[in-house]
Amino acid sequence: MSELGDRVLPLIRTRSDLSRYRAASAHGVQMHEAVDVLERAAETADPAEVLSVTEKAIASALRIVMRADDSAGIIGDACRRLVDLHPVVATTASVSSERLVEWMIRFQFAQECDFFTLDPVAYASALGELGMRRYRARLDEIRAGLGAEPSPGDRWQSSHAGEWFTLTWNAQRLAVHDRDAEAVIRTHLRDGGVPAWYHETAEALEEIGDHTRALEYVQQAVEHPMGGHQAIRAAEYWCELLARHAPERLPAARLEVFRRWPSSSTAARLRAVAGEEWAALEGAVMERLSASPRDAVLFVLLTLEDVRRAWDLAEQLLLDDADAWERLAGAYERIDPLAVLPVLARLVDTDLETPDAQHYRSAARRLARMRRLAAGTERAREVDDVIRAVRHEHRRRPRLQLELDCAGLPRSD
């Protein structure tokens, strides 16, 4: 190996058992160190050497990720960094387009690991016009060898599902490379069956600078009859596009998004852009949010920053969300420490419904917090009585008793 290879490849390769999460994560961190070395070398070292080592590193990394417990995604992220680096070093190395095309084809169609995609747009400079023609021709050869193309709905049942996915991805990215809006729409939209396909079409149209049609297609994603989380994601992208290209339309869009999906988050984003119109909108927004006490309380607490109003609203709407009460109690204890004691006591009861160390520790911390808040007041004895009652009621839970001891809480005897 070259000097660069001696520094990089031992950090990528390993014979260790990576089927355990911690071992895989530790090796993933080491792989990122290798990529750091390669990225620095790409700026100063011999491009041909950097390309050679990068390709060897990619081959080894893909074998590693196939046998590792990469639940944390650390190894996968290192692989993606290597794959993203490849077109950069291929460009500076002035590799022949014929060799590069064959490497790209092998990567996508001739290896077991199919977790990662190549973006032909990123390779355009390295391939040049001749290389792009060769690349398209090789894709056409593969397509012709697969027979009739299945419909989008039947593709996953095909014995060549992976190949069809890769060919579709390449068709989409090549349409972007050609800056061909009609091809972008045809390849990304498919049959328009789900909001995500309109969303993807809009993103590709924005990438080629067709902002007008990007806005049209993402709005169709928002209004798609299927709705659901895909439409919600599209709604955020719609607002991002408007903020960049038509900011005068953003307040109306934020209002529409809130009306479709009322929540503390959509209300907060509407509040951020409403300006002077907020005074006229606030009543209707709060009325709509009141159907969800958690959203109503968190909006008033976190966005309007009105702690007293949030507290009153929580009681009025009979808030029963533990997380929201926890946040509210943390803010309200600075106003009236004793008022939050019943809230914390209820949260302790909720913690003790789940018999594990984490919830026991949480209960002990809440009880200790109650004791601090009540110290020196007429409620101090009452809080100690609550703690003793908890100890007595759960006396057969040794781990809970240990957590209460660690928190310095009084015993029941």
VEXMARDO-39734 format. One line per 2 residues: number of its first residue (from 1); their letters; for each residue y negated, z negated, x of C-alpha. Coordinates in nm, 3 decimals, padded with zeros to 5 digits. Example, Ala and Ser with C-alpha at 12.3 -4.5 7.8 and 13.67 -1.06 7.14 Angstrom:
! VEXMARDO-39734
1 = as = 00.450,-00.780,01.230  00.106,-00.714,01.367
//
This chain:
! VEXMARDO-39734
1 = ms = 00.000,00.000,00.000  -00.364,00.040,00.097
3 = el = -00.586,-00.258,00.176  -00.727,-00.243,-00.177
5 = gd = -00.377,-00.225,-00.322  -00.274,-00.527,-00.115
7 = rv = -00.559,-00.724,-00.271  -00.515,-00.607,-00.629
9 = lp = -00.153,-00.534,-00.711  00.001,-00.872,-00.618
11 = li = -00.239,-01.027,-00.871  -00.108,-00.793,-01.141
13 = rt = 00.263,-00.788,-01.065  00.495,-01.084,-01.109
15 = rs = 00.861,-01.161,-01.158  00.783,-01.493,-01.325
17 = dl = 00.899,-01.572,-01.675  00.597,-01.501,-01.895
19 = sr = 00.770,-01.574,-02.225  00.589,-01.907,-02.234
21 = yr = 00.232,-01.916,-02.358  00.083,-02.119,-02.071
23 = aa = 00.250,-01.915,-01.799  00.136,-01.590,-01.961
25 = sa = -00.220,-01.715,-02.002  -00.236,-01.831,-01.641
27 = hg = -00.111,-01.494,-01.519  -00.362,-01.320,-01.746
29 = vq = -00.647,-01.504,-01.574  -00.508,-01.384,-01.240
31 = mh = -00.497,-01.026,-01.373  -00.864,-01.046,-01.464
33 = ea = -00.937,-01.145,-01.105  -00.762,-00.826,-00.996
35 = vd = -00.972,-00.618,-01.233  -01.287,-00.784,-01.096
37 = vl = -01.186,-00.667,-00.748  -01.123,-00.314,-00.874
39 = er = -01.453,-00.294,-01.061  -01.644,-00.400,-00.750
41 = aa = -01.446,-00.154,-00.537  -01.530,00.127,-00.780
43 = et = -01.894,00.095,-00.671  -01.838,00.108,-00.295
45 = ad = -01.484,00.207,-00.191  -01.315,00.545,-00.156
47 = pa = -01.290,00.679,-00.515  -00.948,00.836,-00.457
49 = ev = -00.808,00.505,-00.334  -00.961,00.316,-00.626
51 = ls = -00.810,00.566,-00.872  -00.466,00.539,-00.713
53 = vt = -00.468,00.159,-00.722  -00.607,00.156,-01.077
55 = ek = -00.324,00.376,-01.202  -00.063,00.161,-01.030
57 = ai = -00.227,-00.150,-01.175  -00.221,00.001,-01.524
59 = as = 00.147,00.090,-01.497  00.235,-00.263,-01.385
61 = al = 00.007,-00.431,-01.639  00.165,-00.243,-01.929
63 = ri = 00.510,-00.356,-01.822  00.381,-00.714,-01.796
65 = vm = 00.224,-00.723,-02.143  00.547,-00.597,-02.300
67 = ra = 00.740,-00.905,-02.186  00.473,-01.175,-02.206
69 = dd = 00.375,-01.420,-02.477  00.019,-01.295,-02.488
71 = sa = -00.078,-01.494,-02.797  -00.416,-01.569,-02.640
73 = gi = -00.479,-01.201,-02.568  -00.575,-01.266,-02.205
75 = ig = -00.327,-01.018,-02.058  -00.413,-00.761,-02.325
77 = da = -00.782,-00.794,-02.243  -00.706,-00.735,-01.876
79 = cr = -00.505,-00.425,-01.968  -00.794,-00.295,-02.180
81 = rl = -01.037,-00.348,-01.889  -00.807,-00.144,-01.664
83 = vd = -00.776,00.133,-01.922  -01.154,00.141,-01.969
85 = lh = -01.206,00.155,-01.592  -00.977,00.455,-01.547
87 = pv = -01.209,00.732,-01.678  -01.493,00.588,-01.471
89 = va = -01.301,00.606,-01.144  -01.142,00.939,-01.242
91 = tt = -01.492,01.085,-01.270  -01.609,00.960,-00.931
93 = as = -01.279,01.061,-00.766  -01.319,01.423,-00.879
95 = vs = -00.949,01.435,-00.964  -00.814,01.774,-01.069
97 = se = -00.828,01.827,-01.444  -00.464,01.939,-01.451
99 = rl = -00.344,01.616,-01.293  -00.571,01.405,-01.513
101 = ve = -00.457,01.577,-01.833  -00.092,01.512,-01.747
103 = wm = -00.166,01.146,-01.674  -00.343,01.110,-02.010
105 = ir = -00.057,01.276,-02.195  00.206,01.058,-02.025
107 = fq = 00.006,00.745,-02.100  -00.015,00.824,-02.469
109 = fa = 00.320,00.988,-02.541  00.575,00.900,-02.274
111 = qe = 00.580,00.524,-02.230  00.719,00.231,-02.424
113 = cd = 00.393,00.037,-02.446  00.171,00.187,-02.715
115 = ff = -00.075,-00.100,-02.757  -00.371,00.087,-02.608
117 = tl = -00.551,00.415,-02.674  -00.742,00.651,-02.448
119 = dp = -01.078,00.787,-02.556  -01.112,01.155,-02.463
121 = va = -01.490,01.122,-02.502  -01.490,00.883,-02.205
123 = ya = -01.296,01.141,-02.001  -01.524,01.436,-02.079
125 = sa = -01.713,01.422,-01.749  -01.396,01.386,-01.544
127 = lg = -01.215,01.666,-01.728  -01.498,01.918,-01.750
129 = el = -01.482,02.214,-01.987  -01.161,02.355,-01.839
131 = gm = -00.992,02.018,-01.849  -01.091,01.962,-02.211
133 = rr = -00.939,02.297,-02.305  -00.619,02.204,-02.120
135 = yr = -00.611,01.868,-02.290  -00.653,02.019,-02.637
137 = ar = -00.382,02.273,-02.559  -00.137,01.999,-02.460
139 = ld = -00.212,01.809,-02.781  -00.152,02.128,-02.980
141 = ei = 00.184,02.174,-02.808  00.287,01.821,-02.903
143 = ra = 00.169,01.868,-03.260  00.362,02.194,-03.296
145 = gl = 00.680,02.025,-03.178  00.665,01.758,-03.448
147 = ga = 00.701,01.989,-03.747  00.508,01.953,-04.073
149 = ep = 00.243,01.683,-04.067  00.309,01.405,-04.321
151 = sp = 00.038,01.284,-04.557  -00.159,00.973,-04.451
153 = gd = 00.040,00.762,-04.697  00.377,00.885,-04.564
155 = rw = 00.289,00.888,-04.194  00.424,00.541,-04.118
157 = qs = 00.764,00.639,-04.258  00.791,00.932,-04.018
159 = sh = 01.020,00.911,-03.717  00.719,01.031,-03.517
161 = ag = 00.470,00.782,-03.662  00.340,00.685,-03.318
163 = ew = 00.280,01.043,-03.213  00.100,01.124,-03.538
165 = ft = -00.122,00.819,-03.500  -00.214,00.923,-03.145
167 = lt = -00.282,01.281,-03.249  -00.502,01.166,-03.536
169 = wn = -00.697,00.937,-03.305  -00.751,01.219,-03.059
171 = aq = -00.864,01.455,-03.335  -01.121,01.199,-03.443
173 = rl = -01.255,01.139,-03.094  -01.261,01.511,-03.009
175 = av = -01.467,01.571,-03.324  -01.712,01.314,-03.191
177 = hd = -01.708,01.482,-02.850  -01.794,01.815,-03.017
179 = rd = -02.069,01.645,-03.224  -01.924,01.830,-03.521
181 = ae = -02.023,01.634,-03.832  -01.792,01.825,-04.064
183 = av = -01.494,01.768,-03.833  -01.590,01.400,-03.805
185 = ir = -01.583,01.366,-04.183  -01.256,01.555,-04.219
187 = th = -01.070,01.360,-03.951  -01.203,01.013,-04.029
189 = lr = -01.227,01.014,-04.407  -00.870,01.139,-04.476
191 = dg = -00.833,01.112,-04.855  -01.094,00.838,-04.887
193 = gv = -00.836,00.599,-05.024  -00.977,00.280,-04.871
195 = pa = -01.328,00.154,-04.783  -01.240,00.132,-04.414
197 = wy = -01.212,00.511,-04.387  -01.565,00.558,-04.519
199 = he = -01.678,00.287,-04.277  -01.510,00.458,-03.982
201 = ta = -01.664,00.791,-04.085  -02.008,00.631,-04.088
203 = ea = -01.961,00.480,-03.743  -01.857,00.816,-03.598
205 = le = -02.150,00.991,-03.767  -02.391,00.739,-03.621
207 = ei = -02.232,00.792,-03.279  -02.323,01.162,-03.293
209 = gd = -02.673,01.084,-03.420  -02.629,01.182,-03.785
211 = ht = -02.786,00.866,-03.921  -02.860,01.005,-04.267
213 = ra = -02.500,01.087,-04.345  -02.381,00.770,-04.174
215 = le = -02.582,00.571,-04.426  -02.444,00.778,-04.713
217 = yv = -02.083,00.721,-04.614  -02.111,00.351,-04.539
219 = qq = -02.279,00.297,-04.875  -01.980,00.465,-05.036
221 = av = -01.760,00.215,-04.850  -01.964,-00.069,-04.998
223 = eh = -01.928,00.075,-05.349  -01.561,00.171,-05.313
225 = pm = -01.354,00.062,-05.616  -01.097,-00.108,-05.394
227 = gg = -01.362,-00.355,-05.271  -01.220,-00.649,-05.078
229 = hq = -01.278,-00.750,-04.717  -01.312,-00.388,-04.602
231 = ai = -01.608,-00.338,-04.835  -01.764,-00.664,-04.718
233 = ra = -01.738,-00.554,-04.353  -01.887,-00.219,-04.449
235 = ae = -02.174,-00.397,-04.623  -02.268,-00.571,-04.300
237 = yw = -02.256,-00.244,-04.110  -02.467,-00.081,-04.383
239 = ce = -02.734,-00.345,-04.332  -02.715,-00.307,-03.953
241 = ll = -02.770,00.068,-03.988  -03.065,00.015,-04.220
243 = ar = -03.219,-00.234,-03.979  -03.202,00.030,-03.705
245 = ha = -03.292,00.343,-03.897  -03.454,00.253,-04.233
247 = pe = -03.579,-00.108,-04.218  -03.792,-00.064,-04.530
249 = rl = -03.468,-00.036,-04.732  -03.305,-00.345,-04.583
251 = pa = -03.433,-00.614,-04.828  -03.303,-00.421,-05.130
253 = ar = -02.967,-00.370,-04.958  -02.937,-00.739,-04.872
255 = le = -03.010,-00.824,-05.235  -02.738,-00.586,-05.351
257 = vf = -02.488,-00.730,-05.105  -02.566,-01.082,-05.225
259 = rr = -02.522,-00.981,-05.588  -02.185,-00.825,-05.511
261 = wp = -02.059,-01.109,-05.289  -02.265,-01.424,-05.348
263 = ss = -02.210,-01.678,-05.071  -02.410,-01.903,-04.843
265 = st = -02.387,-01.634,-04.573  -02.509,-01.341,-04.782
267 = aa = -02.781,-01.562,-04.930  -02.895,-01.663,-04.580
269 = rl = -02.917,-01.301,-04.471  -03.114,-01.213,-04.784
271 = ra = -03.351,-01.505,-04.716  -03.406,-01.381,-04.361
273 = va = -03.542,-01.043,-04.474  -03.698,-01.127,-04.812
275 = ge = -04.034,-01.232,-04.673  -04.292,-01.301,-04.943
277 = ew = -04.045,-01.191,-05.212  -03.828,-01.498,-05.154
279 = aa = -04.029,-01.717,-05.390  -03.945,-01.482,-05.676
281 = le = -03.578,-01.456,-05.576  -03.491,-01.818,-05.501
283 = ga = -03.424,-01.930,-05.858  -03.181,-01.648,-05.931
285 = vm = -03.010,-01.694,-05.594  -02.955,-02.066,-05.651
287 = er = -02.829,-02.006,-06.003  -02.574,-01.755,-05.874
289 = ls = -02.465,-01.984,-05.589  -02.417,-02.282,-05.820
291 = as = -02.083,-02.133,-05.929  -01.961,-02.227,-05.579
293 = pr = -02.083,-02.581,-05.494  -01.987,-02.542,-05.127
295 = da = -02.196,-02.227,-05.085  -02.491,-02.369,-05.278
297 = vl = -02.500,-02.692,-05.076  -02.452,-02.526,-04.737
299 = fv = -02.721,-02.269,-04.813  -02.975,-02.540,-04.898
301 = ll = -02.866,-02.754,-04.603  -02.835,-02.492,-04.328
303 = tl = -03.072,-02.215,-04.434  -03.342,-02.387,-04.639
305 = ed = -03.299,-02.700,-04.421  -03.371,-02.930,-04.713
307 = vr = -03.135,-03.224,-04.661  -03.246,-03.430,-04.960
309 = ra = -03.218,-03.134,-05.194  -02.873,-03.053,-05.056
311 = wd = -02.760,-03.412,-05.113  -02.884,-03.414,-05.471
313 = la = -02.724,-03.074,-05.533  -02.389,-03.193,-05.395
315 = eq = -02.384,-03.480,-05.644  -02.509,-03.263,-05.930
317 = ll = -02.246,-02.990,-05.870  -01.965,-03.240,-05.798
319 = ld = -01.901,-03.097,-05.454  -01.539,-03.156,-05.348
321 = da = -01.525,-02.965,-05.019  -01.451,-03.200,-04.727
323 = da = -01.609,-02.980,-04.459  -01.932,-02.941,-04.657
325 = we = -01.951,-03.315,-04.722  -01.895,-03.382,-04.351
327 = rl = -02.187,-03.158,-04.256  -02.405,-03.302,-04.528
329 = ag = -02.324,-03.661,-04.437  -02.409,-03.592,-04.074
331 = ay = -02.755,-03.475,-04.175  -02.819,-03.732,-04.451
333 = er = -02.723,-04.038,-04.248  -03.054,-04.000,-04.063
335 = id = -03.230,-04.044,-04.397  -03.012,-04.311,-04.562
337 = pl = -02.722,-04.430,-04.342  -02.570,-04.655,-04.606
339 = av = -02.563,-04.381,-04.871  -02.307,-04.183,-04.671
341 = lp = -02.055,-04.468,-04.646  -01.872,-04.376,-04.972
343 = vl = -01.859,-04.013,-04.857  -01.702,-04.109,-04.526
345 = ar = -01.454,-04.334,-04.704  -01.343,-04.041,-04.921
347 = lv = -01.308,-03.824,-04.612  -01.087,-04.092,-04.454
349 = dt = -00.862,-04.080,-04.759  -00.845,-03.701,-04.725
351 = dl = -00.751,-03.732,-04.357  -00.470,-03.974,-04.435
353 = et = -00.309,-03.729,-04.674  -00.182,-03.540,-04.368
355 = pd = 00.047,-03.754,-04.148  -00.022,-03.626,-03.798
357 = aq = -00.206,-03.745,-03.487  -00.502,-03.514,-03.531
359 = hy = -00.583,-03.640,-03.881  -00.520,-04.001,-03.782
361 = rs = -00.767,-03.962,-03.497  -01.022,-03.810,-03.735
363 = aa = -00.979,-04.099,-03.980  -01.026,-04.355,-03.700
365 = rr = -01.344,-04.184,-03.585  -01.484,-04.180,-03.939
367 = la = -01.408,-04.548,-03.985  -01.574,-04.629,-03.652
369 = rm = -01.873,-04.425,-03.761  -01.891,-04.620,-04.088
371 = rr = -01.888,-04.942,-03.888  -02.177,-04.828,-03.668
373 = la = -02.384,-04.719,-03.969  -02.325,-05.049,-04.149
375 = ag = -02.377,-05.276,-03.847  -02.636,-05.546,-03.914
377 = te = -02.657,-05.469,-04.286  -02.516,-05.630,-04.600
379 = ra = -02.246,-05.358,-04.603  -02.093,-05.451,-04.267
381 = re = -01.835,-05.693,-04.415  -01.745,-05.439,-04.684
383 = vd = -01.671,-05.172,-04.421  -01.451,-05.412,-04.223
385 = dv = -01.264,-05.488,-04.543  -01.207,-05.114,-04.593
387 = ir = -01.068,-05.086,-04.240  -00.832,-05.380,-04.290
389 = av = -00.718,-05.233,-04.620  -00.639,-04.903,-04.447
391 = rh = -00.442,-05.087,-04.179  -00.245,-05.281,-04.437
393 = eh = -00.173,-04.987,-04.666  -00.052,-04.772,-04.377
395 = rr = 00.109,-05.045,-04.170  00.426,-04.835,-04.129
397 = rp = 00.236,-04.557,-03.951  00.240,-04.670,-03.585
399 = rl = 00.049,-04.366,-03.459  -00.233,-04.436,-03.705
401 = ql = -00.243,-04.801,-03.597  -00.267,-04.686,-03.234
403 = el = -00.562,-04.455,-03.313  -00.736,-04.737,-03.498
405 = dc = -00.682,-04.963,-03.197  -00.819,-04.698,-02.961
407 = ag = -01.131,-04.675,-03.179  -01.182,-05.050,-03.144
409 = lp = -01.139,-05.124,-03.514  -01.050,-05.469,-03.647
411 = rs = -00.693,-05.555,-03.737  -00.573,-05.658,-04.080
413 = d = -00.431,-05.993,-03.960
//
